[in-house]
């Protein structure tokens, strides 16, 4: 009997000891589409494996709102959030607040990711965050409606897309007044910067600010790209498109009320869900060319450990786990989140669920980066100035040429003596 009591006491002591060493890590997760749910599930798997606990901090959907909240937390040196989810354009802006993961994450793990994304997360030699998933803008289209109206393939140019959208819209509106040709992200926020950079780059108008830091937006091709997008409004896109973010566009397309949509890869898995009216009727293609090239803006999210975290070792372990191949594979299969680990693009299970990952591989690997590298800590001001200028054109306040000329002046003022 004494032996049994001794064993029970020993077990209790071990349990107390393991609980005492367990920590609680707070992870900030976005909530666009299935993002929050998959984040919670991945964190729960890590918690079960390690005996630690994860608290989820639900971040705002809009990237601008999320950045503002993060900056408040970090400026206050708050330890409330241990692991932050960072947009690919934020490392240069927030680097001083994050733990350098170089040396803390084995080199073999780092090298499994796309080199360009690791470079985007490296600031002055410091690895600010680990890639979690990558993104690039895509054109979604209704395969059934293209066939119905005599089109055999997705549009190759913006002109072709507008003509197809107009024809399909005219036909469908005879029985569905809510139907529209093309939905996208027209609200004045970071999403509009992404959409508009795609238009400008596809017309041969450059990338707002070039790699050397020179302001290049004031050119005829950039102006033409913005005027072209403005011509879609109230023609093939609803007037309300200037208030849409990702989820508003997806809601319209997924309810069967649009022929084409510009969105990120996450929309694929949701469009194939049982509650989707367009399940089995969606095609995915590269975004059309403006005459120069197909251009998709590089997006994606990373995981960084706050310098103010009181549980840095556990937080780093959580980042390694979530950014690792097993979790990236689950997220790719269940949510169509693009892996940043190259080998997963040859994984048969991933390709079975997301066939376009293979056929559009080059879209993801040659995506156009926003000018966060050359503009460094001033990127946010640059992006806001750009999206506001684009918004002015879309809302009919200015023509493209006047807008890019004014924007160039504004950007040079922001630049001052240098970025």
N, C-alpha and C positions, 0 to 999 in steps of 0.2 A: 504493500500500500504506500509506504514511504517513497519507494522508487517511482511509483506512478505520479505521486504529488510532485516529486522532484522534476520529473519529465515535463509535467504540465507547467510548473514554474519556469523551467528553462525555455519552453516554447513561448510562454507569455513574455519572457524577457527578450527573446529574439524578436518577437513581433513589435514590442515597444521600441527596441533598438532600431529596427528597420524603418518604423514609422517616424522615429526621431530624425533619421537621416533623409527622409523623403522631403521634397520641397514642392512648393506651388509656383508654377511658371505661368505668367500671363502673356497670352499670344493675341496680337491684334489681327483680326481677319476681316476681309472685305465681304460684302453681301450681294454682289451682282450675280444673278442666276443661281447656280448651285454652289457657288463659292463658299458660302458660310457653312453649309451642311458638310461638304467634303473636308473643309478645314477642321470642323469639330470631330469628324470621324477619324481623320489622320492623327489629330492630337490625342484622341482617346486610345488609339492603338499604341502610341508611344508611352502614354501614361500606364497602360496595362503592362507593357514590356519592362518599364523602369521602376514602377511603384510610386512614381511622382504624380502630381496632380496638375492639370492644365486648366486655367481659367481663360475663357474666350472674351476678348474685348471686341465688340461689334463696331467696326469702323463705318463712317458714312460711305454711301455709294459713289458720289462724285469725287473724283480725284482731287480737285481743288479744295473741297471741304475737308477731305481726309488729311491733306498736307497741312492745312491751317491748324487742325487739331493736334497733329503730331508735333508741329513746330512749337506750340504752346507747352506741350508736355516736356519736350526736350529742353526748351529754354529754361524751364523751371527745374531741370535736372531731376525730374520725377522718376521714381523707381516703380511706379504703378504698372508700367508695361515693360516686359522683359524682351519680347521678340516683336519687332515691327515688320509689317508687310510693306515693302518699298517699291514704288514705281521705278521703272528702268531709268527715268530721267532725274531721279532724286539723289543718287549717291554723291554727286559733286556738291549738292546743296546742303546735305546733312552729315557728310563724312565725319566731322569732328565729334559727333554724338554717338558713334558706333565703335564697337570692339573690332580691332583688326583680326580677321579670321585666318590670315596667312600664318601658317605654322600650327594653328589650332585645329584646322581641318586638313587631313592628310592630302598631300599634293595629288595623289592618284584620284581622289574623289573630286578635287577641283578640276583636274584635267579631263574628266569624263564629260564635262559640260562644253557647250559651244564656246570657242575661244573668244569670239566677239562679245558675248554676253558677260564673260568673266572680265574682259577688258572694260566694259561699261560699268562694272561694279568695283573697279580698281581705281582709286584716287590717290595720286602721289605715292604709288607703291603699296597702298593700304587696301586690303580686300574688305570692303565695307559690308558686303552681304553675299549670300549664296543664291544663285538663280533657282527659282521655284517653278515657274512656267513662263514660256515666251508667247508672244502674240504678234500677229500681223493682220492688217485689214484684209478682208475677203469680200467678194461679191457672192451673195446668195441669190438664187433665182428659182422660180417655180418651173420644174421640168414639164409638168402637165400643161401649163399655159403656153410655154414656148412651142410645144408640139401642136397644141390646139390652134395657134395662130400662124403656123407654118414656118417656125424658126427651127433650124436643125442644130444650132450650137449657141453657147453663151456669147454675148457680145464681146468683141475684141477692142472696140474703141468707145469713148464716152458718147460720141455722136450716134453710133450704132445702138448703144444702150438706150439713149433717149428716144430714138425712133421706135424701137421694140416696145419700150415702156408705154409710149403714147398709144400705139396700136392695141396693145393688150388692155390698157386702162379704158380706152373707148369702148371696146367690146364688153368688158366685164361690168362697166358702169350701167349698162342697159338693164341689168338685173340686180346690181349691188352698188348703190350710190356711194357707199363708204370706200369702195375700192380705189387704190391709188397705184401709180406706176413704180415709184422708187422712194424708199425711206432710208434715212441716214441720221447722223448726229449733227444737228444744226444749232443746238443751244450754245451760248457763249461760255465755254469752259474748255478744259484740256482736250476733251473728245473732239471738239471742233478744230483745234490745232492739228490733231491727228488726221482727220478727214481732209482738211484743206492742204496740209503738206503733201498728201497723196495726189490731190489735183494738180498742185503747183509742180511737183516733181515729174508727174506724168506728162505735163505739157512742156517740159524742158526748162522750167523756171527756177531750178535750183532748190536749195534747202533753207531759205530765209537768211541764215548766216552760214558762210562756208567754213571748212575745216580750219582755215587760218584765222578765223574771227572776223572776216570782212562781211559787212551787211550787203547781201546780194538780191534782196527781194524786189527792188525797184527795176523791173524789166517787163517787157511787153508780154512775154509768155506767162509770167505769173499773173499779170492783169487779166489776160485772156482766160486763164483757168478760173479765176474768181467770177468773172462775168458769165462764164459758161454755167457754173454752179448756180448763180443767181437766176439764170434763165429757167432752171428746173422748177423753181418755186411757183406754185399755182398753175403749173403746166403738167409736169409728171410727178411732182411732190406736193403734198398739201401745204397750205400756208403755215400750219402749225409745226412744220418740220424744224422751224427755227427755235422751238422749245424742246426738241427731242434730245435725250441722251440715249445710251445703248438700250436700256430696257423699254423705253417708249417705242423705239423702232422695232425691236424684237416682238413686242406685244402685237403690233399691227400686222407684221409679216406672219407671225405664228397663228394669228386668228384667221388667216386666209385673205387678208385685205390688201396685199401688195404683191407686185410681180417681182420686184428686185429689192434687195436690202444690202447696205454696207454694214458689216459688223465684224466682231472678233470671232475666233474659232469656238468659244464657249457656246455660242448660239446653236451650233449644230446638234449637240446632244439634246438640248431642250426642244429643238424643232422635231426631233425623232421620238419625243415622249408620247405616252398614250393620250395625254390631254391636248396634243397639238393637232390642229385642223389640217396641217400640211405634212403630217408624218408620211414618209415615203415619197414625197413629191418635191424634195429640195435638192437642188444642184449647187455645187460650190465651184467658183472659178477665180482666177486672179482678177483683181480690179482692172477695169479697162485702161487703155492707153489714151493719152491726150494727143498722141502723134509722136511723142519722143520715146516713151517706155511705159511698161506696167510698173506701178509704184505702190508699195504697201508700207505704211508706217510701222516701224518696230515698236512693239509694246511689250508688256510682260511685267512680272512682279518677282521680287526677291525677298529674302528673309534676312534681317539684320538683328544683331544683339545689341541692345542699348548699353552704353558705357555706364549708365546709372543703375543697371540691374544689380540686385543683391544676390542673384543666383546665376551668375554668368556661366559656370561650368555646365549646369543642367540646361540652360538656355541654348548654349552652343550645341549640346547633344541633340536637343529638339530640332534645331535648324538642320543639322546633319541628317537626321532621320527623315524629316519632311522633304528635304531637297534630294534625297537619295532615290535610287532607281525603283525600289518597290513602291514607294508612295507616288512617285511621278507616273508609274505605270497605271496604278489604280485611278488616279485623277484623269489620265488620258482616256481610259476606257469608260469611266462613269460620267465624266463631265466634259470631254473633248478639250481638256486643257493641254496645250502643246508642251511636250517635254523639252527640257533644255539639255538633256542627256542624249548624245548623238545616237547611241546604240538602240534606243527605243523606237527610232524611226524605221527600224528593220524588224521590229517585234511583231510577229504574226497576229497576236491577240489585239494589239493596239491598232494595227492596220485594218483588221476585220471590222472594228467599230468605227474607225475614222479613215475610210479609204483615201480621202483627199490629203491626208498627212504625207502619203507617199508621192502622189502625183503633183502636189503643190509644195514639195520640199524646198524647191528653189525660192519660192515666195518668202518662206520663213528665214532662209539663210541669207537672202540678199535684200532684206527689208531696209527701208530708209530710216536712218536714225534722226530723231529730233536734235536740234543743235545744242543739247545740254552740255556736251563736252567742251566746245569752244567758248560758250557763254558762261560756264562755271556757275558760280553762286547767283548770277543774274538771270539764269534761265527762266525762272518763274515770271519775272517782269517781261522778258522777251515773249514768252508764250502768251501772256495776257494781252500784250500789245498786239500780237499777231491775230489772236482769235477775235479781239474787238474790231480790228480793221476788217477782217473777213465778215464778221457779223454785220458791220455797217453796209457792206456790199450786198449781202444776202437780204437785208431788210430795206434795200433801195435808198439808203441815205447817201451813198457814194457809188461811183463807177470804179471799176477795177484799177484803172491807171492812176486816178487821183488817190485811191486808197493805198496803193503800194508806194507811191511817192511820199505821202504823209508818213506812212509806217517807217520808211527808211530813215526819215528825219528823226522820228521818235526813238527808233532803235539806236541810232548814233548818239542820241542824247543819253540813253540808258548806258551805253557803252562808255561814254566819257573818255577818259584817258586809257581805258582798256578794260577788258572783261576780268 
